[in-house]
Amino acid sequence: MNAPLTAKDFATDQEVRWCPGCGDYAILKCVQKTLADVQADPDQTVFVSGIGCSSRFPYYMNAYGFHTIHGRAPTFATGLKLANPELDVWVVTGDGDGMSIGGNHLLHVLRRNVNLQILLFNNEIYGLTKGQYSPTSRVGTRSPSSPGGSIDAPLSAGAFALGAGARFIARGVDTDAKNLSPVLKAARDFKGASFVEIFQNCIVYNKDVFDDFVNKKQAKETQLHVEHGKPLLFANGAKGLKLNPLTLGMEVVEVGENGASESEVFVHDETSPAIAQMLLTLPKEGYPMPLGVIYRNPAPAFDESFWAAHGNKGKRTGKVADALRRGSVWRKESA
Amino acid sequence: MGDYENAHTPVPNPAIHHQDERPQAKRLVFHLSRWDMSRQISSGGAEFAGHKLVFTGGFAMLVGHNAGGRVPMGQIIPENQSIVVRFAGDSGDGVQLLGSQFAESTALAGSDFSTFPDFPAEIRAPVGTTFGVSAFQINLGARRISTAGDAPDVLVALNPAALKVNLPLLQKGALILVNTDAFNDRNFAKANIAADPRKTGELDDFQTVEIAMSTQTLEAVKPHGLSRSDAEQCKNFWALGAILWMFGRSRQPIEDWATTKFAKKPPEVLAGNLAALNAGHAFAETAELSAEIPQFVIGEAPMATGDYRSITGAEALSLGLAAAGELADREVIFCSYPITPASPILHHLSRMTDLGVATFQAEDEIAACCAAIGASFGGAIGVTSSSGPGIALKTEAIGLAMSAELPLVIVNSQRGGPSTGLPTKTEQSDLYQAIYGRNADSPLPVIATAGPGDCFDAAIEATRIAIRHMTPVFLLTDGYIANAAGPWALPDMQDFEPILSNTPPAAQNDETERKRAIWNRDPSSLGRPWVAPGMKGLTYRIGGLEKDIETGDISYEAENHQAMSELRARKVAAVADFIPDQDVEQGNTKGPVVVVGWGSTHGAIWRAVHDAREQGLDVAQIHLRYLSPLPKNLGRLLGCYDRIIMPEMNMGQCATLLRDKLGVKLIQLNKVSGQPFKITEILDSITTNYPAKAKIKAAE
């Protein structure tokens, strides 16, 4: 028997060309380690990407890979899964690639629930084209194309995914492998389209944009790691989210002697779209950032339904010679 | 009948009265141009020129509104002629069903035919309007039929709008059957008709037979208890019954077909429609009307022994793709987005799941193309299909497939353009788009289909090239071919060579060796091995960035890009080593004039060249399947003719291509009206451009 694969076995001979300090390095390492942890078969694994910094990812993974065109990775991945449903297909995209030029495809791959993992590296900026604001940039983002500050409202990737009908939505932080790796494993195990938003630090064009919840100094206070069946607690259990039945919204409550009792803290149900909606649209100010598997509610995967609908799993049972005769055929005898 | 396929002005013939003629029993008869009427008549019901001359009753005389002194004669369509019938009505009148069932009956009678539906872009335009008119044309005869016909000899018009729209198309002297029930002020207003055309003299040049079809239908259907509107819907069957009688056809196959079609409907629907069919037939046969409605007898067309079926281009192309999958022993994954006139291919393939075909209706044109490429990456035959505007959207993805050296078949059912253009009309104006329409130097093979049945072979050929050379291939068809139908000799699958792919290399542990093996292109085709994810020990990465010519790694090296650009050009050029030499379809391999065509102009050119040759002109026909690259001998071959006429349904795209590639001088014949070429238009061009000095030579 071969020696077990290590993270190194998932690296290629290609020199990694991201900027020094880019969050992508950490994600790459985490993915390689996760695949080694689950002893994935590189021959059965494929990374498909679009265009952008994140989309260089496949070149650095020792697996099959396809670096495609801007925004379209989900469509190539869908076609690939139809050709070979056995493959473990990962789509790597970014906020520009996935949410802007490729928004339509992301919408449809999620609603179809194609069995693949979609990693959206969100850095709220266009990196490869040198720093223009992106659809997830906050209002007022100063960039070469918005010198006075951007004016359009940002998109929430998670809320978009939920609205599109995604059945698996999770979030992670680039440098937090400890929490990201289990999310990647859960995404891989999920039968259907698993959408993982990874907050990724663009050190050159949007440095520390997620500092409010990523910075170690305050991470404990500002990160809420959700878990199915567990109360929505953070800040070492000192705070929690409570449902306000009048506003149908979440409120931050202090938990403890002078505050709410733990039983008042809302218990996470990852199968509930309503809870997912609330968690994915929590205001930034005054609320923690929910991370982990926020929504997991399985439904039939498209690639399976596709072949079920086509019968015979795509196997050829008929002959063209016979099919030619479907309909009215007549014989001609030449004189 | 006249040689109406050619729309020659009919030559009047004297009325000839059969000895059994009964003064009261009148019969509409037509002249036969270039036809010895005396011989025909003297032979009575005997055989002539291999055709039975049938004079049911044998009464000859002129009826209808045309009293111009011209007395047409005879009901037999001679073997060297054909007759064009056009059905027209509201888009909800079931005209397409009427036409296609008449075509089916023509097939069973053994005549050759070609059909073309002509429907509006609107699905259900307001009833009674001119823009809501749907039509179906069929050209049939006991000779080879190459087009749906230039000008109809018979028009069945179910309402005034249908008459108004189609009148200008008709052959002078044509027979018109009108549904008089629809001729009222309300319908005239809807069709913007100032005065009843039956009273204005507009119909003087035609034979008009007025029938209260709706009344007749309602009467016939009455016992079956259908609602009035449902009952009136049966009038297409009534008209079909009348037409079947006119052509001496059996009703049985139609009844069988209707029984299956209406099996799931309430029984009165079938009963009502069959009652209408029989009533129409009986009506035409009754004494009073057999006087007005002529009966035509069309012999069997000479065709090679074999099994035939009627097929549209879209159907044949779909079967061809399925056949390609079978020959390559791979799944066909067809990814498309609905667009006129390409959608029928998606519909047909969706019913071929047992043939290893899967269809994916994507969210847009781009997704359809990308999914097809993804499927090809995965080892299936990825196919995408659209029409011009949709192809434009796929362009970037096609460039990627070319760069990544993946097989892909792109079917373009061309329509009138530019932009949204004329979605339901035909054109062949996407040739530049196929050959040049991508960023940078990105050559691709381009082939074209010549007619409905040919789509089968062309689809197999396109797939073969795509897999052998590992490249996207454009397969050009058009709205005319997609919807036109004619008899098709069923091919024998044994006649087709298997489609072989370049064998993947053995698993390699050494990464550099592995990459070199994966990009080790076949020296003759320059196609690389088709390595798909899931294969053991062959992991590799591809993409749209420039690749090192040997390892496939990203390369920004100047010399490498030069070499790769040249390689891509050489690869497409290499296709020419695998395709047959260009042949001459009709005529001599040298001479004063050759007509060169590509795509759906084939039928019209064939008939025009054939007729010109019968007139003694030394004209040849060359029809191109391979447009990029061109066959190697084409330049030499074209050099053997003094004049080259190039008819195209565009402003001269292939002419430009041939001038550029071969340096030849061409006479362009361009038509961009959204309608296919008429035979006369090409024949006129041949006559006009035929060199006066050229001696008439008998064909060798």
Chai-1 contact restraints between the chains, C-beta under 6 A:
chainA,res_idxA,chainB,res_idxB,connection_type,confidence,min_distance_angstrom,max_distance_angstrom,comment,restraint_id
A,D13,B,E511,contact,1.0,0.0,6.0,A-B,restraint_1
A,P42,B,T539,contact,1.0,0.0,6.0,A-B,restraint_2
A,D43,B,K536,contact,1.0,0.0,6.0,A-B,restraint_3
A,Q44,B,G534,contact,1.0,0.0,6.0,A-B,restraint_4
A,V46,B,P533,contact,1.0,0.0,6.0,A-B,restraint_5
A,P58,B,R541,contact,1.0,0.0,6.0,A-B,restraint_6
A,Y59,B,R541,contact,1.0,0.0,6.0,A-B,restraint_7
A,A63,B,T539,contact,1.0,0.0,6.0,A-B,restraint_8
A,Y64,B,P533,contact,1.0,0.0,6.0,A-B,restraint_9
A,Y64,B,T539,contact,1.0,0.0,6.0,A-B,restraint_10
A,G65,B,R541,contact,1.0,0.0,6.0,A-B,restraint_11
A,F66,B,F377,contact,1.0,0.0,6.0,A-B,restraint_12
A,F66,B,I542,contact,1.0,0.0,6.0,A-B,restraint_13
A,H67,B,G543,contact,1.0,0.0,6.0,A-B,restraint_14
A,I69,B,E396,contact,1.0,0.0,6.0,A-B,restraint_15
A,I69,B,L400,contact,1.0,0.0,6.0,A-B,restraint_16
A,R72,B,C370,contact,1.0,0.0,6.0,A-B,restraint_17
A,T75,B,A367,contact,1.0,0.0,6.0,A-B,restraint_18
A,T75,B,C370,contact,1.0,0.0,6.0,A-B,restraint_19
A,T75,B,A371,contact,1.0,0.0,6.0,A-B,restraint_20
A,F76,B,C370,contact,1.0,0.0,6.0,A-B,restraint_21
A,F76,B,G374,contact,1.0,0.0,6.0,A-B,restraint_22
A,T78,B,A371,contact,1.0,0.0,6.0,A-B,restraint_23
A,G79,B,A371,contact,1.0,0.0,6.0,A-B,restraint_24
A,G79,B,A372,contact,1.0,0.0,6.0,A-B,restraint_25
A,G79,B,G374,contact,1.0,0.0,6.0,A-B,restraint_26
A,G79,B,A375,contact,1.0,0.0,6.0,A-B,restraint_27
A,L80,B,G374,contact,1.0,0.0,6.0,A-B,restraint_28
A,L80,B,F377,contact,1.0,0.0,6.0,A-B,restraint_29
A,L80,B,G378,contact,1.0,0.0,6.0,A-B,restraint_30
A,L82,B,I333,contact,1.0,0.0,6.0,A-B,restraint_31
A,L82,B,A375,contact,1.0,0.0,6.0,A-B,restraint_32
A,A83,B,I333,contact,1.0,0.0,6.0,A-B,restraint_33
A,A83,B,A375,contact,1.0,0.0,6.0,A-B,restraint_34
A,A83,B,G378,contact,1.0,0.0,6.0,A-B,restraint_35
A,A83,B,G379,contact,1.0,0.0,6.0,A-B,restraint_36
A,A83,B,A380,contact,1.0,0.0,6.0,A-B,restraint_37
A,N84,B,G378,contact,1.0,0.0,6.0,A-B,restraint_38
A,N84,B,G534,contact,1.0,0.0,6.0,A-B,restraint_39
A,L87,B,P533,contact,1.0,0.0,6.0,A-B,restraint_40
A,L87,B,G534,contact,1.0,0.0,6.0,A-B,restraint_41
A,N104,B,E363,contact,1.0,0.0,6.0,A-B,restraint_42
A,H105,B,A367,contact,1.0,0.0,6.0,A-B,restraint_43
A,H108,B,E363,contact,1.0,0.0,6.0,A-B,restraint_44
A,H310,B,T353,contact,1.0,0.0,6.0,A-B,restraint_45
A,H310,B,A358,contact,1.0,0.0,6.0,A-B,restraint_46
A,G311,B,T353,contact,1.0,0.0,6.0,A-B,restraint_47
A,G314,B,E331,contact,1.0,0.0,6.0,A-B,restraint_48
A,G314,B,A358,contact,1.0,0.0,6.0,A-B,restraint_49
A,R316,B,G356,contact,1.0,0.0,6.0,A-B,restraint_50
A,T317,B,D354,contact,1.0,0.0,6.0,A-B,restraint_51
A,G318,B,D354,contact,1.0,0.0,6.0,A-B,restraint_52
A,G318,B,L355,contact,1.0,0.0,6.0,A-B,restraint_53
A,V320,B,A322,contact,1.0,0.0,6.0,A-B,restraint_54
A,V320,B,A323,contact,1.0,0.0,6.0,A-B,restraint_55
A,V320,B,E326,contact,1.0,0.0,6.0,A-B,restraint_56
A,V320,B,L355,contact,1.0,0.0,6.0,A-B,restraint_57
A,V320,B,M493,contact,1.0,0.0,6.0,A-B,restraint_58
A,A321,B,M493,contact,1.0,0.0,6.0,A-B,restraint_59
A,A323,B,L355,contact,1.0,0.0,6.0,A-B,restraint_60
A,L324,B,L490,contact,1.0,0.0,6.0,A-B,restraint_61
A,G327,B,R309,contact,1.0,0.0,6.0,A-B,restraint_62
A,V329,B,D307,contact,1.0,0.0,6.0,A-B,restraint_63
A,V329,B,R309,contact,1.0,0.0,6.0,A-B,restraint_64
A,W330,B,A107,contact,1.0,0.0,6.0,A-B,restraint_65
A,W330,B,L108,contact,1.0,0.0,6.0,A-B,restraint_66
A,W330,B,Y308,contact,1.0,0.0,6.0,A-B,restraint_67
A,R331,B,D307,contact,1.0,0.0,6.0,A-B,restraint_68
A,K332,B,M303,contact,1.0,0.0,6.0,A-B,restraint_69
A,K332,B,Y308,contact,1.0,0.0,6.0,A-B,restraint_70
A,E333,B,T305,contact,1.0,0.0,6.0,A-B,restraint_71
A,S334,B,A304,contact,1.0,0.0,6.0,A-B,restraint_72
A,S334,B,T305,contact,1.0,0.0,6.0,A-B,restraint_73
